[in-house]
């Protein structure tokens, strides 16, 4: 059901779809950097 709603919203309101994609990309980026920094040591950390 959720996939159908997202598809409908993305096709009906393109700006809403762009906002959802931007939120997904930013969340994936944040979590990737967070997990990498937990593994990395010393100066290898990104932030």
Residue frames as a rotation matrix with the C-alpha (Angstrom) as fourth column:
UNK 1
0.564 0.826 0.000 0.00
0.826 -0.564 0.000 0.00
0.000 0.000 -1.000 0.00
UNK 2
0.427 -0.460 -0.779 2.78
0.202 -0.791 0.578 2.44
-0.882 -0.404 -0.244 0.87
UNK 3
-0.651 -0.693 0.309 4.48
0.435 -0.007 0.901 1.96
-0.622 0.721 0.306 -2.49
UNK 4
-0.163 0.680 0.715 1.24
0.965 -0.042 0.260 2.77
0.207 0.732 -0.649 -4.27
UNK 5
0.770 0.437 -0.465 0.76
0.563 -0.809 0.170 5.99
-0.302 -0.393 -0.869 -2.29
UNK 6
0.016 -0.856 -0.516 4.34
0.118 -0.511 0.852 7.12
-0.993 -0.074 0.093 -2.98
UNK 7
-0.695 -0.227 0.682 3.97
0.660 0.175 0.730 6.36
-0.285 0.958 0.028 -6.68
UNK 8
0.271 0.893 0.358 0.68
0.943 -0.321 0.087 8.23
0.193 0.314 -0.929 -6.83
UNK 9
0.728 -0.024 -0.685 2.07
0.331 -0.863 0.382 11.25
-0.600 -0.505 -0.621 -4.99
UNK 10
-0.294 -0.947 -0.129 5.24
0.232 -0.202 0.952 11.30
-0.927 0.250 0.278 -7.09
UNK 11
-0.656 0.092 0.750 3.30
0.755 0.101 0.648 11.25
-0.016 0.991 -0.136 -10.34
UNK 12
0.402 0.905 0.142 0.53
0.888 -0.423 0.178 13.58
0.221 0.054 -0.974 -9.25
UNK 13
0.991 -0.134 -0.028 2.64
-0.116 -0.928 0.353 16.19
-0.073 -0.347 -0.935 -7.48
UNK 14
0.582 -0.811 -0.061 6.17
0.416 0.362 -0.835 16.12
0.699 0.460 0.547 -8.93
UNK 15
0.025 -0.586 0.810 7.53
-0.548 -0.685 -0.480 18.58
0.836 -0.432 -0.338 -6.36
UNK 16
0.605 0.252 0.755 6.41
-0.787 0.337 0.517 16.29
-0.124 -0.907 0.402 -3.54
UNK 17
0.961 -0.275 -0.006 8.26
0.265 0.930 -0.256 13.42
0.076 0.245 0.967 -5.21
UNK 18
0.255 -0.907 0.336 11.42
0.127 -0.313 -0.941 15.51
0.959 0.283 0.036 -5.47
UNK 19
0.142 -0.143 0.979 11.16
-0.878 -0.476 0.058 16.42
0.458 -0.868 -0.193 -1.79
UNK 20
0.884 0.214 0.416 10.73
-0.395 0.819 0.416 12.77
-0.252 -0.532 0.809 -0.81
UNK 21
0.751 -0.660 -0.023 13.77
0.475 0.564 -0.675 11.75
0.459 0.496 0.737 -2.90
UNK 22
0.073 -0.736 0.673 15.87
-0.271 -0.664 -0.697 14.57
0.960 -0.131 -0.248 -1.40
UNK 23
0.417 0.139 0.898 14.88
-0.906 -0.018 0.423 13.49
0.075 -0.990 0.118 2.12
UNK 24
0.990 -0.044 0.131 15.77
0.036 0.997 0.067 9.87
-0.134 -0.061 0.989 1.33
UNK 25
0.487 -0.862 0.141 19.16
0.386 0.067 -0.920 10.82
0.784 0.502 0.365 -0.12
UNK 26
0.038 -0.483 0.875 20.01
-0.628 -0.692 -0.354 13.05
0.777 -0.536 -0.330 2.84
UNK 27
0.659 0.252 0.709 19.02
-0.733 0.426 0.530 10.35
-0.168 -0.869 0.465 5.33
UNK 28
0.932 -0.363 0.004 21.07
0.345 0.883 -0.317 7.70
0.112 0.297 0.948 3.50
UNK 29
0.250 -0.877 0.411 24.07
0.096 -0.400 -0.911 10.05
0.964 0.267 -0.015 3.36
UNK 30
0.212 -0.117 0.970 23.80
-0.868 -0.479 0.132 10.91
0.450 -0.870 -0.203 7.06
UNK 31
0.845 0.182 0.502 23.51
-0.438 0.775 0.455 7.28
-0.306 -0.605 0.735 8.15
UNK 32
0.794 -0.608 -0.026 26.38
0.421 0.579 -0.699 6.20
0.439 0.544 0.715 5.88
UNK 33
0.044 -0.794 0.607 28.70
-0.232 -0.599 -0.767 8.86
0.972 -0.107 -0.210 7.29
UNK 34
0.380 0.170 0.909 27.60
-0.912 -0.095 0.399 8.08
0.155 -0.981 0.119 10.84
UNK 35
0.974 0.013 0.225 28.26
-0.058 0.979 0.195 4.35
-0.218 -0.203 0.955 10.43
UNK 36
0.545 -0.832 0.102 31.61
0.380 0.136 -0.915 4.99
0.748 0.537 0.390 8.71
UNK 37
0.038 -0.530 0.847 32.71
-0.581 -0.702 -0.413 7.29
0.813 -0.476 -0.334 11.52
UNK 38
0.703 0.228 0.674 31.83
-0.696 0.417 0.584 4.62
-0.148 -0.880 0.452 14.09
UNK 39
0.914 -0.379 0.145 34.16
0.400 0.900 -0.173 2.20
-0.065 0.216 0.974 12.28
UNK 40
0.431 -0.781 0.452 36.96
0.298 -0.349 -0.888 4.63
0.852 0.517 0.082 11.33
UNK 41
0.541 -0.362 -0.759 39.69
0.812 -0.009 0.583 5.61
-0.218 -0.932 0.289 13.74
UNK 42
-0.250 -0.786 -0.566 41.61
0.640 -0.573 0.513 8.84
-0.727 -0.234 0.646 14.27
UNK 43
-0.482 -0.062 -0.874 42.01
-0.360 -0.895 0.262 11.12
-0.799 0.441 0.409 11.27
UNK 44
-0.969 0.152 0.196 40.18
0.247 0.526 0.814 8.72
0.021 0.837 -0.547 8.94
UNK 45
-0.190 0.955 -0.229 36.82
0.777 0.004 -0.630 10.03
-0.600 -0.298 -0.742 10.20
UNK 46
-0.199 0.199 0.959 34.93
0.871 -0.414 0.267 12.30
0.450 0.888 -0.091 7.84
UNK 47
0.428 0.389 0.815 33.68
-0.015 -0.899 0.437 14.83
0.904 -0.199 -0.379 10.42
